[in-house]
Amino acid sequence: MTSGDKRKDYLNWDEYFMAAALLASRRSKDPSTQVGACVANEENKIVGVGYNGFPRGCSDDVLPWAREGEPLETKYPYVCHAELNAVLNSNQTNLTGCRLYVVLFPCNECTKVIIQSGIREIIYISDKYADTDSVKASKRMLKTAGVKIRRFESQRREVRLNYVAPEDR
């Protein structure tokens, strides 16, 4: 690269927003599933970020994280999904036309929130629960509502973060 040429290895918008979703997933304290979500508006600005965790004020040291057992002794009745948190944490009231970047394909309950919020496209990494009724219902609703869905694609396998200042590397 000669002086004056731009870098060629910069992140495209999809990579940038998905990286934000993946970074958010690192905030989750769930021992088995860490999901992050990022909402981007039509101006390519991040307007909401979320990860899966318990509601504000509900101690993650008191409520259960188990996946199996008696229903009230599992995480499922208590956890807010990343998509819900990204919408609720958004810094604008109208998400019409926005895109949602999410690590795991949304469940039917989050899909209702996504559709109601006006988000027009979902970009996801994993669809590992595609055969479940919840995800089948999600896809049916999204198709009916005209919300686009697509799997995230990138030539990159990873993006590394370094907490050391560039001049100290």
VMD Tcl script that builds the backbone (N, CA, C; Angstrom):
set m [mol new atoms 507]
animate dup $m
set s [atomselect $m all]
$s set {name element resname resid chain x y z} {
  {N N MET 1 A 0.859 -1.183 0.000}
  {CA C MET 1 A 0.000 0.000 0.000}
  {C C MET 1 A 0.895 1.234 0.000}
  {N N THR 2 A 0.628 2.110 -0.908}
  {CA C THR 2 A 1.402 3.342 -0.978}
  {C C THR 2 A 0.670 4.427 -0.213}
  {N N SER 3 A 1.388 5.448 0.139}
  {CA C SER 3 A 0.799 6.572 0.857}
  {C C SER 3 A -0.326 7.171 0.019}
  {N N GLY 4 A -1.468 7.389 0.645}
  {CA C GLY 4 A -2.600 7.966 -0.067}
  {C C GLY 4 A -3.635 6.938 -0.497}
  {N N ASP 5 A -3.281 5.642 -0.488}
  {CA C ASP 5 A -4.248 4.596 -0.828}
  {C C ASP 5 A -5.017 4.203 0.428}
  {N N LYS 6 A -6.299 3.934 0.255}
  {CA C LYS 6 A -7.083 3.508 1.416}
  {C C LYS 6 A -6.796 2.043 1.743}
  {N N ARG 7 A -7.064 1.681 2.974}
  {CA C ARG 7 A -6.942 0.282 3.400}
  {C C ARG 7 A -7.920 -0.567 2.612}
  {N N LYS 8 A -7.550 -1.801 2.349}
  {CA C LYS 8 A -8.425 -2.701 1.600}
  {C C LYS 8 A -9.119 -3.711 2.521}
  {N N ASP 9 A -8.675 -3.851 3.757}
  {CA C ASP 9 A -9.215 -4.887 4.638}
  {C C ASP 9 A -10.211 -4.340 5.672}
  {N N TYR 10 A -10.821 -3.199 5.373}
  {CA C TYR 10 A -11.785 -2.618 6.312}
  {C C TYR 10 A -13.074 -3.456 6.318}
  {N N LEU 11 A -13.853 -3.331 7.381}
  {CA C LEU 11 A -15.113 -4.053 7.507}
  {C C LEU 11 A -16.188 -3.416 6.632}
  {N N ASN 12 A -16.974 -4.253 5.954}
  {CA C ASN 12 A -18.136 -3.701 5.264}
  {C C ASN 12 A -19.233 -3.497 6.312}
  {N N TRP 13 A -20.369 -2.901 5.936}
  {CA C TRP 13 A -21.403 -2.580 6.920}
  {C C TRP 13 A -21.949 -3.825 7.607}
  {N N ASP 14 A -22.214 -4.881 6.851}
  {CA C ASP 14 A -22.727 -6.106 7.475}
  {C C ASP 14 A -21.736 -6.654 8.498}
  {N N GLU 15 A -20.460 -6.667 8.146}
  {CA C GLU 15 A -19.441 -7.163 9.079}
  {C C GLU 15 A -19.354 -6.289 10.326}
  {N N TYR 16 A -19.452 -5.002 10.140}
  {CA C TYR 16 A -19.374 -4.051 11.253}
  {C C TYR 16 A -20.525 -4.266 12.238}
  {N N PHE 17 A -21.750 -4.331 11.725}
  {CA C PHE 17 A -22.906 -4.471 12.604}
  {C C PHE 17 A -22.965 -5.859 13.229}
  {N N MET 18 A -22.564 -6.888 12.476}
  {CA C MET 18 A -22.556 -8.229 13.072}
  {C C MET 18 A -21.465 -8.331 14.129}
  {N N ALA 19 A -20.358 -7.654 13.924}
  {CA C ALA 19 A -19.308 -7.632 14.946}
  {C C ALA 19 A -19.834 -6.992 16.223}
  {N N ALA 20 A -20.651 -5.943 16.088}
  {CA C ALA 20 A -21.262 -5.313 17.267}
  {C C ALA 20 A -22.199 -6.293 17.967}
  {N N ALA 21 A -22.962 -7.064 17.198}
  {CA C ALA 21 A -23.857 -8.067 17.788}
  {C C ALA 21 A -23.055 -9.149 18.511}
  {N N LEU 22 A -21.978 -9.591 17.894}
  {CA C LEU 22 A -21.129 -10.610 18.525}
  {C C LEU 22 A -20.458 -10.073 19.784}
  {N N LEU 23 A -20.013 -8.826 19.738}
  {CA C LEU 23 A -19.416 -8.215 20.921}
  {C C LEU 23 A -20.444 -8.108 22.046}
  {N N ALA 24 A -21.668 -7.724 21.705}
  {CA C ALA 24 A -22.735 -7.641 22.711}
  {C C ALA 24 A -23.000 -9.006 23.334}
  {N N SER 25 A -22.914 -10.062 22.537}
  {CA C SER 25 A -23.171 -11.406 23.065}
  {C C SER 25 A -22.199 -11.770 24.182}
  {N N ARG 26 A -21.034 -11.151 24.174}
  {CA C ARG 26 A -20.021 -11.423 25.213}
  {C C ARG 26 A -20.431 -10.867 26.571}
  {N N ARG 27 A -21.459 -10.017 26.613}
  {CA C ARG 27 A -21.994 -9.492 27.882}
  {C C ARG 27 A -22.937 -10.490 28.554}
  {N N SER 28 A -23.452 -11.467 27.793}
  {CA C SER 28 A -24.400 -12.427 28.356}
  {C C SER 28 A -23.718 -13.301 29.402}
  {N N LYS 29 A -24.423 -13.523 30.497}
  {CA C LYS 29 A -23.902 -14.381 31.564}
  {C C LYS 29 A -24.465 -15.787 31.479}
  {N N ASP 30 A -25.259 -16.053 30.449}
  {CA C ASP 30 A -25.833 -17.377 30.235}
  {C C ASP 30 A -24.692 -18.364 29.967}
  {N N PRO 31 A -24.586 -19.426 30.763}
  {CA C PRO 31 A -23.471 -20.360 30.590}
  {C C PRO 31 A -23.564 -21.222 29.329}
  {N N SER 32 A -24.747 -21.320 28.717}
  {CA C SER 32 A -24.873 -22.206 27.557}
  {C C SER 32 A -25.106 -21.481 26.236}
  {N N THR 33 A -25.751 -20.338 26.248}
  {CA C THR 33 A -26.087 -19.650 24.998}
  {C C THR 33 A -25.855 -18.155 25.149}
  {N N GLN 34 A -24.967 -17.616 24.338}
  {CA C GLN 34 A -24.717 -16.176 24.349}
  {C C GLN 34 A -25.150 -15.622 22.998}
  {N N VAL 35 A -26.153 -14.752 23.040}
  {CA C VAL 35 A -26.679 -14.161 21.810}
  {C C VAL 35 A -26.611 -12.649 21.933}
  {N N GLY 36 A -26.224 -12.004 20.851}
  {CA C GLY 36 A -26.216 -10.551 20.787}
  {C C GLY 36 A -26.986 -10.090 19.573}
  {N N ALA 37 A -27.473 -8.855 19.637}
  {CA C ALA 37 A -28.217 -8.274 18.525}
  {C C ALA 37 A -27.864 -6.797 18.399}
  {N N CYS 38 A -27.914 -6.306 17.173}
  {CA C CYS 38 A -27.607 -4.907 16.873}
  {C C CYS 38 A -28.624 -4.406 15.858}
  {N N VAL 39 A -29.230 -3.254 16.139}
  {CA C VAL 39 A -30.174 -2.632 15.216}
  {C C VAL 39 A -29.459 -1.458 14.545}
  {N N ALA 40 A -29.503 -1.460 13.214}
  {CA C ALA 40 A -28.888 -0.379 12.429}
  {C C ALA 40 A -29.973 0.296 11.602}
  {N N ASN 41 A -29.909 1.622 11.546}
  {CA C ASN 41 A -30.925 2.338 10.774}
  {C C ASN 41 A -30.481 2.523 9.326}
  {N N GLU 42 A -31.297 3.207 8.545}
  {CA C GLU 42 A -31.029 3.384 7.116}
  {C C GLU 42 A -29.812 4.258 6.848}
  {N N GLU 43 A -29.364 5.001 7.856}
  {CA C GLU 43 A -28.168 5.839 7.721}
  {C C GLU 43 A -26.915 5.106 8.194}
  {N N ASN 44 A -27.032 3.801 8.431}
  {CA C ASN 44 A -25.935 2.960 8.914}
  {C C ASN 44 A -25.409 3.423 10.270}
  {N N LYS 45 A -26.334 3.798 11.134}
  {CA C LYS 45 A -26.004 4.138 12.514}
  {C C LYS 45 A -26.591 3.079 13.429}
  {N N ILE 46 A -25.836 2.697 14.435}
  {CA C ILE 46 A -26.337 1.751 15.428}
  {C C ILE 46 A -27.326 2.483 16.317}
  {N N VAL 47 A -28.549 1.950 16.397}
  {CA C VAL 47 A -29.584 2.590 17.206}
  {C C VAL 47 A -30.059 1.700 18.355}
  {N N GLY 48 A -29.570 0.473 18.426}
  {CA C GLY 48 A -29.932 -0.411 19.522}
  {C C GLY 48 A -29.014 -1.614 19.572}
  {N N VAL 49 A -28.697 -2.038 20.792}
  {CA C VAL 49 A -27.856 -3.215 21.011}
  {C C VAL 49 A -28.434 -3.977 22.192}
  {N N GLY 50 A -28.368 -5.299 22.135}
  {CA C GLY 50 A -28.853 -6.097 23.251}
  {C C GLY 50 A -28.199 -7.464 23.285}
  {N N TYR 51 A -28.337 -8.116 24.412}
  {CA C TYR 51 A -27.857 -9.493 24.596}
  {C C TYR 51 A -28.841 -10.206 25.500}
  {N N ASN 52 A -28.779 -11.534 25.531}
  {CA C ASN 52 A -29.710 -12.295 26.350}
  {C C ASN 52 A -29.297 -12.251 27.817}
  {N N GLY 53 A -30.267 -11.915 28.651}
  {CA C GLY 53 A -30.024 -11.828 30.092}
  {C C GLY 53 A -31.322 -11.559 30.827}
  {N N PHE 54 A -31.241 -11.498 32.134}
  {CA C PHE 54 A -32.430 -11.266 32.946}
  {C C PHE 54 A -32.825 -9.785 32.913}
  {N N PRO 55 A -34.095 -9.504 33.178}
  {CA C PRO 55 A -34.556 -8.110 33.178}
  {C C PRO 55 A -33.816 -7.266 34.218}
  {N N ARG 56 A -33.758 -6.002 33.959}
  {CA C ARG 56 A -33.125 -5.041 34.864}
  {C C ARG 56 A -33.688 -5.228 36.275}
  {N N GLY 57 A -32.817 -5.290 37.253}
  {CA C GLY 57 A -33.235 -5.424 38.646}
  {C C GLY 57 A -33.408 -6.859 39.111}
  {N N CYS 58 A -33.341 -7.815 38.201}
  {CA C CYS 58 A -33.458 -9.236 38.558}
  {C C CYS 58 A -32.051 -9.824 38.613}
  {N N SER 59 A -31.629 -10.185 39.795}
  {CA C SER 59 A -30.254 -10.637 40.002}
  {C C SER 59 A -29.962 -11.931 39.253}
  {N N ASP 60 A -28.875 -11.923 38.495}
  {CA C ASP 60 A -28.467 -13.144 37.807}
  {C C ASP 60 A -27.742 -14.103 38.747}
  {N N ASP 61 A -27.625 -13.722 40.016}
  {CA C ASP 61 A -27.099 -14.625 41.035}
  {C C ASP 61 A -28.233 -15.347 41.763}
  {N N VAL 62 A -29.465 -14.877 41.592}
  {CA C VAL 62 A -30.614 -15.444 42.308}
  {C C VAL 62 A -31.465 -16.322 41.388}
  {N N LEU 63 A -31.723 -15.839 40.172}
  {CA C LEU 63 A -32.551 -16.607 39.229}
  {C C LEU 63 A -31.726 -17.717 38.578}
  {N N PRO 64 A -32.392 -18.803 38.155}
  {CA C PRO 64 A -31.658 -19.963 37.623}
  {C C PRO 64 A -31.190 -19.789 36.181}
  {N N TRP 65 A -30.080 -20.448 35.862}
  {CA C TRP 65 A -29.543 -20.474 34.506}
  {C C TRP 65 A -29.705 -21.851 33.859}
  {N N ALA 66 A -30.355 -22.782 34.530}
  {CA C ALA 66 A -30.486 -24.158 34.033}
  {C C ALA 66 A -31.304 -24.215 32.751}
  {N N ARG 67 A -30.975 -25.177 31.893}
  {CA C ARG 67 A -31.720 -25.408 30.654}
  {C C ARG 67 A -32.806 -26.456 30.836}
  {N N GLU 68 A -32.625 -27.327 31.820}
  {CA C GLU 68 A -33.565 -28.421 32.042}
  {C C GLU 68 A -33.985 -28.462 33.492}
  {N N GLY 69 A -35.160 -29.071 33.740}
  {CA C GLY 69 A -35.688 -29.200 35.085}
  {C C GLY 69 A -37.104 -28.674 35.148}
  {N N GLU 70 A -37.579 -28.462 36.351}
  {CA C GLU 70 A -38.905 -27.879 36.536}
  {C C GLU 70 A -38.917 -26.507 35.866}
  {N N PRO 71 A -39.988 -26.176 35.156}
  {CA C PRO 71 A -39.999 -24.923 34.383}
  {C C PRO 71 A -39.564 -23.681 35.154}
  {N N LEU 72 A -40.018 -23.511 36.375}
  {CA C LEU 72 A -39.643 -22.312 37.142}
  {C C LEU 72 A -38.218 -22.368 37.682}
  {N N GLU 73 A -37.570 -23.494 37.516}
  {CA C GLU 73 A -36.170 -23.632 37.934}
  {C C GLU 73 A -35.226 -23.622 36.733}
  {N N THR 74 A -35.755 -23.226 35.571}
  {CA C THR 74 A -34.922 -23.042 34.376}
  {C C THR 74 A -34.878 -21.553 34.037}
  {N N LYS 75 A -34.023 -21.209 33.112}
  {CA C LYS 75 A -33.855 -19.804 32.706}
  {C C LYS 75 A -35.002 -19.287 31.844}
  {N N TYR 76 A -35.731 -20.171 31.206}
  {CA C TYR 76 A -36.670 -19.777 30.152}
  {C C TYR 76 A -37.776 -18.804 30.549}
  {N N PRO 77 A -38.366 -18.917 31.734}
  {CA C PRO 77 A -39.406 -17.930 32.051}
  {C C PRO 77 A -38.847 -16.535 32.383}
  {N N TYR 78 A -37.543 -16.425 32.547}
  {CA C TYR 78 A -36.948 -15.192 33.064}
  {C C TYR 78 A -36.096 -14.415 32.057}
  {N N VAL 79 A -35.452 -15.099 31.127}
  {CA C VAL 79 A -34.491 -14.455 30.236}
  {C C VAL 79 A -35.176 -13.597 29.179}
  {N N CYS 80 A -34.641 -12.392 28.978}
  {CA C CYS 80 A -35.021 -11.536 27.855}
  {C C CYS 80 A -34.029 -11.826 26.737}
  {N N HIS 81 A -34.539 -12.096 25.561}
  {CA C HIS 81 A -33.669 -12.396 24.431}
  {C C HIS 81 A -32.982 -11.134 23.907}
  {N N ALA 82 A -31.887 -11.345 23.203}
  {CA C ALA 82 A -31.077 -10.243 22.677}
  {C C ALA 82 A -31.874 -9.318 21.762}
  {N N GLU 83 A -32.733 -9.884 20.924}
  {CA C GLU 83 A -33.514 -9.078 19.989}
  {C C GLU 83 A -34.463 -8.145 20.740}
  {N N LEU 84 A -35.133 -8.684 21.746}
  {CA C LEU 84 A -36.037 -7.866 22.565}
  {C C LEU 84 A -35.270 -6.737 23.231}
  {N N ASN 85 A -34.124 -7.064 23.820}
  {CA C ASN 85 A -33.319 -6.036 24.473}
  {C C ASN 85 A -32.814 -4.984 23.483}
  {N N ALA 86 A -32.428 -5.405 22.286}
  {CA C ALA 86 A -31.953 -4.435 21.287}
  {C C ALA 86 A -33.060 -3.456 20.912}
  {N N VAL 87 A -34.289 -3.954 20.778}
  {CA C VAL 87 A -35.413 -3.072 20.456}
  {C C VAL 87 A -35.730 -2.174 21.649}
  {N N LEU 88 A -35.802 -2.747 22.846}
  {CA C LEU 88 A -36.128 -1.962 24.036}
  {C C LEU 88 A -35.040 -0.950 24.380}
  {N N ASN 89 A -33.793 -1.262 24.058}
  {CA C ASN 89 A -32.665 -0.374 24.357}
  {C C ASN 89 A -32.399 0.630 23.243}
  {N N SER 90 A -33.226 0.642 22.200}
  {CA C SER 90 A -32.952 1.528 21.072}
  {C C SER 90 A -33.043 2.991 21.502}
  {N N ASN 91 A -32.268 3.819 20.832}
  {CA C ASN 91 A -32.243 5.247 21.161}
  {C C ASN 91 A -33.145 6.070 20.246}
  {N N GLN 92 A -33.992 5.393 19.485}
  {CA C GLN 92 A -35.006 6.097 18.703}
  {C C GLN 92 A -36.319 5.333 18.830}
  {N N THR 93 A -37.414 6.052 18.790}
  {CA C THR 93 A -38.717 5.437 19.018}
  {C C THR 93 A -39.255 4.723 17.788}
  {N N ASN 94 A -38.806 5.110 16.620}
  {CA C ASN 94 A -39.302 4.506 15.390}
  {C C ASN 94 A -38.188 3.704 14.731}
  {N N LEU 95 A -38.357 2.391 14.649}
  {CA C LEU 95 A -37.352 1.526 14.032}
  {C C LEU 95 A -37.743 1.114 12.615}
  {N N THR 96 A -38.744 1.778 12.064}
  {CA C THR 96 A -39.193 1.451 10.712}
  {C C THR 96 A -38.032 1.585 9.732}
  {N N GLY 97 A -37.831 0.530 8.945}
  {CA C GLY 97 A -36.773 0.534 7.943}
  {C C GLY 97 A -35.429 0.067 8.446}
  {N N CYS 98 A -35.315 -0.216 9.725}
  {CA C CYS 98 A -34.031 -0.654 10.291}
  {C C CYS 98 A -33.739 -2.116 9.950}
  {N N ARG 99 A -32.477 -2.487 10.163}
  {CA C ARG 99 A -32.018 -3.868 10.009}
  {C C ARG 99 A -31.614 -4.392 11.378}
  {N N LEU 100 A -31.884 -5.678 11.607}
  {CA C LEU 100 A -31.484 -6.330 12.849}
  {C C LEU 100 A -30.421 -7.367 12.526}
  {N N TYR 101 A -29.265 -7.233 13.159}
  {CA C TYR 101 A -28.179 -8.206 13.050}
  {C C TYR 101 A -28.201 -9.027 14.324}
  {N N VAL 102 A -28.268 -10.351 14.187}
  {CA C VAL 102 A -28.416 -11.194 15.359}
  {C C VAL 102 A -27.634 -12.495 15.175}
  {N N VAL 103 A -27.083 -12.982 16.265}
  {CA C VAL 103 A -26.253 -14.178 16.228}
  {C C VAL 103 A -27.097 -15.423 15.932}
  {N N LEU 104 A -28.285 -15.524 16.517}
  {CA C LEU 104 A -29.143 -16.705 16.394}
  {C C LEU 104 A -30.502 -16.296 15.830}
  {N N PHE 105 A -31.033 -17.061 14.889}
  {CA C PHE 105 A -32.319 -16.728 14.276}
  {C C PHE 105 A -33.379 -16.520 15.353}
  {N N PRO 106 A -34.199 -15.486 15.238}
  {CA C PRO 106 A -35.154 -15.135 16.300}
  {C C PRO 106 A -36.266 -16.166 16.513}
  {N N CYS 107 A -36.667 -16.311 17.764}
  {CA C CYS 107 A -37.809 -17.143 18.129}
  {C C CYS 107 A -39.100 -16.418 17.735}
  {N N ASN 108 A -40.211 -17.104 17.859}
  {CA C ASN 108 A -41.494 -16.507 17.475}
  {C C ASN 108 A -41.873 -15.309 18.339}
  {N N GLU 109 A -41.533 -15.319 19.616}
  {CA C GLU 109 A -41.879 -14.194 20.484}
  {C C GLU 109 A -41.086 -12.942 20.113}
  {N N CYS 110 A -39.796 -13.101 19.856}
  {CA C CYS 110 A -38.990 -11.952 19.428}
  {C C CYS 110 A -39.410 -11.479 18.051}
  {N N THR 111 A -39.820 -12.402 17.199}
  {CA C THR 111 A -40.265 -12.041 15.860}
  {C C THR 111 A -41.464 -11.102 15.916}
  {N N LYS 112 A -42.371 -11.332 16.843}
  {CA C LYS 112 A -43.521 -10.432 16.997}
  {C C LYS 112 A -43.056 -9.016 17.307}
  {N N VAL 113 A -42.078 -8.891 18.203}
  {CA C VAL 113 A -41.532 -7.578 18.579}
  {C C VAL 113 A -40.824 -6.945 17.387}
  {N N ILE 114 A -40.065 -7.738 16.656}
  {CA C ILE 114 A -39.332 -7.247 15.488}
  {C C ILE 114 A -40.308 -6.682 14.455}
  {N N ILE 115 A -41.345 -7.446 14.153}
  {CA C ILE 115 A -42.330 -7.008 13.167}
  {C C ILE 115 A -43.044 -5.750 13.649}
  {N N GLN 116 A -43.486 -5.752 14.892}
  {CA C GLN 116 A -44.218 -4.602 15.437}
  {C C GLN 116 A -43.359 -3.339 15.475}
  {N N SER 117 A -42.048 -3.499 15.635}
  {CA C SER 117 A -41.163 -2.333 15.719}
  {C C SER 117 A -40.915 -1.694 14.359}
  {N N GLY 118 A -41.189 -2.409 13.268}
  {CA C GLY 118 A -40.979 -1.861 11.932}
  {C C GLY 118 A -39.663 -2.258 11.284}
  {N N ILE 119 A -38.884 -3.098 11.948}
  {CA C ILE 119 A -37.625 -3.568 11.354}
  {C C ILE 119 A -37.950 -4.280 10.049}
  {N N ARG 120 A -37.178 -3.991 8.989}
  {CA C ARG 120 A -37.498 -4.504 7.657}
  {C C ARG 120 A -36.637 -5.672 7.209}
  {N N GLU 121 A -35.504 -5.930 7.927}
  {CA C GLU 121 A -34.620 -7.008 7.509}
  {C C GLU 121 A -33.905 -7.603 8.712}
  {N N ILE 122 A -33.733 -8.917 8.687}
  {CA C ILE 122 A -32.991 -9.642 9.720}
  {C C ILE 122 A -31.811 -10.332 9.052}
  {N N ILE 123 A -30.630 -10.118 9.605}
  {CA C ILE 123 A -29.413 -10.769 9.146}
  {C C ILE 123 A -28.923 -11.597 10.326}
  {N N TYR 124 A -28.734 -12.887 10.139}
  {CA C TYR 124 A -28.414 -13.800 11.239}
  {C C TYR 124 A -27.212 -14.663 10.873}
  {N N ILE 125 A -26.567 -15.219 11.899}
  {CA C ILE 125 A -25.451 -16.136 11.681}
  {C C ILE 125 A -25.932 -17.588 11.721}
  {N N SER 126 A -26.589 -17.957 12.814}
  {CA C SER 126 A -26.962 -19.359 13.023}
  {C C SER 126 A -28.479 -19.548 12.961}
  {N N ASP 127 A -28.865 -20.660 12.366}
  {CA C ASP 127 A -30.275 -21.065 12.329}
  {C C ASP 127 A -30.369 -22.499 12.866}
  {N N LYS 128 A -29.662 -22.757 13.975}
  {CA C LYS 128 A -29.562 -24.125 14.473}
  {C C LYS 128 A -30.877 -24.687 14.995}
  {N N TYR 129 A -31.866 -23.835 15.224}
  {CA C TYR 129 A -33.177 -24.320 15.677}
  {C C TYR 129 A -34.217 -24.259 14.562}
  {N N ALA 130 A -33.778 -24.325 13.317}
  {CA C ALA 130 A -34.670 -24.191 12.158}
  {C C ALA 130 A -35.818 -25.191 12.167}
  {N N ASP 131 A -35.615 -26.348 12.738}
  {CA C ASP 131 A -36.646 -27.391 12.728}
  {C C ASP 131 A -37.646 -27.281 13.878}
  {N N THR 132 A -37.490 -26.273 14.727}
  {CA C THR 132 A -38.424 -26.118 15.844}
  {C C THR 132 A -39.673 -25.361 15.407}
  {N N ASP 133 A -40.763 -25.609 16.098}
  {CA C ASP 133 A -42.012 -24.910 15.788}
  {C C ASP 133 A -41.857 -23.398 15.968}
  {N N SER 134 A -41.071 -22.990 16.959}
  {CA C SER 134 A -40.875 -21.574 17.222}
  {C C SER 134 A -40.270 -20.856 16.013}
  {N N VAL 135 A -39.225 -21.429 15.437}
  {CA C VAL 135 A -38.563 -20.796 14.291}
  {C C VAL 135 A -39.416 -20.940 13.033}
  {N N LYS 136 A -40.109 -22.053 12.892}
  {CA C LYS 136 A -41.022 -22.199 11.749}
  {C C LYS 136 A -42.106 -21.123 11.807}
  {N N ALA 137 A -42.637 -20.870 13.000}
  {CA C ALA 137 A -43.642 -19.806 13.166}
  {C C ALA 137 A -43.027 -18.444 12.859}
  {N N SER 138 A -41.791 -18.235 13.300}
  {CA C SER 138 A -41.089 -16.969 13.017}
  {C C SER 138 A -41.014 -16.722 11.529}
  {N N LYS 139 A -40.552 -17.711 10.796}
  {CA C LYS 139 A -40.379 -17.553 9.351}
  {C C LYS 139 A -41.715 -17.328 8.649}
  {N N ARG 140 A -42.734 -17.973 9.144}
  {CA C ARG 140 A -44.067 -17.779 8.561}
  {C C ARG 140 A -44.545 -16.339 8.762}
  {N N MET 141 A -44.381 -15.829 9.998}
  {CA C MET 141 A -44.779 -14.444 10.276}
  {C C MET 141 A -43.959 -13.451 9.477}
  {N N LEU 142 A -42.643 -13.664 9.416}
  {CA C LEU 142 A -41.761 -12.746 8.700}
  {C C LEU 142 A -42.115 -12.687 7.220}
  {N N LYS 143 A -42.402 -13.841 6.638}
  {CA C LYS 143 A -42.801 -13.882 5.228}
  {C C LYS 143 A -44.113 -13.122 5.031}
  {N N THR 144 A -45.079 -13.381 5.907}
  {CA C THR 144 A -46.380 -12.718 5.811}
  {C C THR 144 A -46.248 -11.207 5.947}
  {N N ALA 145 A -45.351 -10.762 6.839}
  {CA C ALA 145 A -45.167 -9.332 7.102}
  {C C ALA 145 A -44.233 -8.657 6.097}
  {N N GLY 146 A -43.587 -9.435 5.238}
  {CA C GLY 146 A -42.685 -8.857 4.246}
  {C C GLY 146 A -41.329 -8.442 4.794}
  {N N VAL 147 A -40.925 -9.044 5.922}
  {CA C VAL 147 A -39.604 -8.752 6.495}
  {C C VAL 147 A -38.594 -9.683 5.834}
  {N N LYS 148 A -37.539 -9.102 5.266}
  {CA C LYS 148 A -36.509 -9.897 4.601}
  {C C LYS 148 A -35.635 -10.586 5.638}
  {N N ILE 149 A -35.202 -11.790 5.299}
  {CA C ILE 149 A -34.247 -12.515 6.142}
  {C C ILE 149 A -33.114 -13.024 5.254}
  {N N ARG 150 A -31.910 -12.976 5.808}
  {CA C ARG 150 A -30.777 -13.552 5.083}
  {C C ARG 150 A -29.696 -13.954 6.073}
  {N N ARG 151 A -28.991 -14.997 5.682}
  {CA C ARG 151 A -27.874 -15.478 6.487}
  {C C ARG 151 A -26.684 -14.558 6.242}
  {N N PHE 152 A -25.979 -14.233 7.322}
  {CA C PHE 152 A -24.780 -13.398 7.244}
  {C C PHE 152 A -23.702 -14.119 6.456}
  {N N GLU 153 A -23.077 -13.401 5.540}
  {CA C GLU 153 A -21.984 -13.959 4.754}
  {C C GLU 153 A -20.792 -13.014 4.795}
  {N N SER 154 A -19.632 -13.606 4.998}
  {CA C SER 154 A -18.389 -12.839 5.019}
  {C C SER 154 A -17.244 -13.774 4.658}
  {N N GLN 155 A -16.231 -13.220 4.048}
  {CA C GLN 155 A -15.025 -13.989 3.755}
  {C C GLN 155 A -14.151 -14.113 5.009}
  {N N ARG 156 A -14.430 -13.282 6.011}
  {CA C ARG 156 A -13.652 -13.293 7.247}
  {C C ARG 156 A -14.127 -14.411 8.169}
  {N N ARG 157 A -13.216 -15.038 8.837}
  {CA C ARG 157 A -13.549 -16.025 9.862}
  {C C ARG 157 A -13.639 -15.362 11.230}
  {N N GLU 158 A -12.931 -14.247 11.375}
  {CA C GLU 158 A -12.920 -13.579 12.670}
  {C C GLU 158 A -12.496 -12.133 12.527}
  {N N VAL 159 A -12.817 -11.356 13.568}
  {CA C VAL 159 A -12.343 -9.987 13.710}
  {C C VAL 159 A -11.736 -9.929 15.101}
  {N N ARG 160 A -10.505 -9.527 15.186}
  {CA C ARG 160 A -9.823 -9.476 16.486}
  {C C ARG 160 A -9.827 -8.060 17.038}
  {N N LEU 161 A -10.043 -7.978 18.341}
  {CA C LEU 161 A -9.959 -6.702 19.039}
  {C C LEU 161 A -8.702 -6.715 19.888}
  {N N ASN 162 A -8.076 -5.565 19.995}
  {CA C ASN 162 A -6.868 -5.458 20.779}
  {C C ASN 162 A -6.996 -4.213 21.646}
  {N N TYR 163 A -6.847 -4.383 22.945}
  {CA C TYR 163 A -6.980 -3.257 23.864}
  {C C TYR 163 A -5.714 -2.419 23.990}
  {N N VAL 164 A -4.712 -2.749 23.210}
  {CA C VAL 164 A -3.456 -2.008 23.234}
  {C C VAL 164 A -3.532 -0.912 22.173}
  {N N ALA 165 A -3.101 0.285 22.524}
  {CA C ALA 165 A -3.110 1.395 21.579}
  {C C ALA 165 A -2.228 1.066 20.390}
  {N N PRO 166 A -2.618 1.490 19.184}
  {CA C PRO 166 A -1.838 1.174 17.980}
  {C C PRO 166 A -0.361 1.532 18.108}
  {N N GLU 167 A -0.073 2.655 18.747}
  {CA C GLU 167 A 1.335 3.061 18.871}
  {C C GLU 167 A 2.122 2.178 19.851}
  {N N ASP 168 A 1.421 1.378 20.668}
  {CA C ASP 168 A 2.086 0.507 21.637}
  {C C ASP 168 A 2.181 -0.944 21.173}
  {N N ARG 169 A 1.714 -1.220 19.965}
  {CA C ARG 169 A 1.741 -2.616 19.457}
  {C C ARG 169 A 3.086 -2.982 18.923}
}
mol reanalyze $m
mol bondsrecalc $m
mol representation Tube
mol addrep $m
